[in-house]
Amino acid sequence: MKVLVVGAGGREHAILWKLKQSPKVKELYCAPGNGGISEIANLVPVEATDVEGITSFAKDNNMDFVVVAPDDPLAAGMVDALLDAGIRAFGPNKSAAVIEASKVFAKDLMKKYNIPTAQYEVFDDSLKAREYIRTVSFPVVVKADGLALGKGVIICNNEKEALDAISSIMEENKFGQAGKRIVIEEYITGPEVSVLAFTDGKTIVPMVSSQDHKRAFDGDRGLNTGGMGTLAPSKYYTEAIHKQCMETIYIPTINAMNSEGRPFKGVLFFGLMLTEDGPKVLEYNARFGDPEAQVVLPLLENDLLEIFEAIIDEKLDTIDIKWKQGAAVCVVLASGGYPEKYEKGYEIKGLDKAANSPDILIFHAGTKKAGDKYLTNGGRVLGVTAIAENLDSARQKAYEAVSLISFKDMHYRKDIGIK
């Protein structure tokens, strides 16, 4: 089969790496891809958000299967366009992808179907939002309604920070259209866990749990980023919590989407907070997390393409999905200044030395290839993943590999995998 993956980051590199292992896959393509992806797939010079361009390429080049990996094209209806063109495509349609594309929709869905989440209010008027802020206790969380590259969530410790967040999102339009509406919700505490799940709209199969590290600096300080590293599995996510989540969150969410006439087929990401009152949903994503995919997929034993096809055909219940024993840790190497201003075009050194073991996987996120060199080309540059028999060993291996890689102004957290 000829398979096209849409996207350009570390998540897409991990998906392609896993798909390459399938005996069914004969040719891999990626649009637009990156420097590292060019080693395992043919790069297609079409942007991931170009619905018409991707659909035309897939038709003209007889793609047998397309995986739409990022949030923006899913929200824009790329899967719908591909299916209308007669091309098998993996990912939720536009109607279902709204579960991530609108935080207001997601929160209202949870309220309507009694899925546990933080208390919240919705505002489309900044003056009313400001008035409300003066009545709450702190901290609170202010969220842009729409897609904001994982950065539209601001934790506010006092009234000034909350008013600044409202101003930034709604009045200064920091996130554009995504900030036309905001959600202000109570701040809840506890271990944060990510659980991605395969679902065909009828059956739901959660993957091994993981934990993301969102903040830019050690000790969970600094600005929120797209993710500075992750680990799997989470020590906090016990079998008892899993059972509780299946009964109160996972199955009810699938049923809720069906009841709303929006059946979800693809990968559904549950961002959970394990509070003293039980697990609660922080957010839904309509696709693989990034960098969660970089630790979850290396632990998957099955053929990923077979799972994708079973989901499309609503036959997920026929597949026995299995996971490797052990653990994985991914450390993200970022450009200095990320997630704000940073420079590009610096040579990356030491990749061959670092990837000197089958237990070390280097997933490219923001890179480009120039001759036989790799250059930095984004905020998050690389994800260095290590697999081992336990979390401590995986962490040690990951940082040993990281120590062999260098580029100008390279920045990374040194505490990934500790918590």
Buried (B, 14 or more C-beta within 10 A) or exposed (E): BBBBBBBBBBBBBBBBBBBBEBEEBEEBBBBBBBBBBBEBBBBBEBBBBBBEBBBBBBEEEEBBBBBBBBBBBBBBBBBBBBBEBEBBBBBBBBBBBBBBBBBBBBBBBBEEBEBBBBEBBBBEEBEEBBEBBEEBEEBBBBBBBBBBBBBBBBBBEEBEBBBBBBBBBBEEEBBEEBBBBBBBBBBBEBBBBBBBBBBBBBBBBBBBBBBBBBBBBBEBEBEBBBBBBBBBBBEBBEEEBBEBBBEBBBBBBBBBBBEBEBBBBBBBBBBBBBBEEBBBBBBBBBBBBBBBBBBBBBBBEBBBBBBBBBBBEBEBEEBEBEBEEBBBBBBBBBBBEBBEEBEBEBEBBBBEEBBEEEBBBBBBBBBBBEEEEBBBBBBBBBBBBBBBEEBEBBBBBBBBBBEBBBBEEBBBBEBBBBB
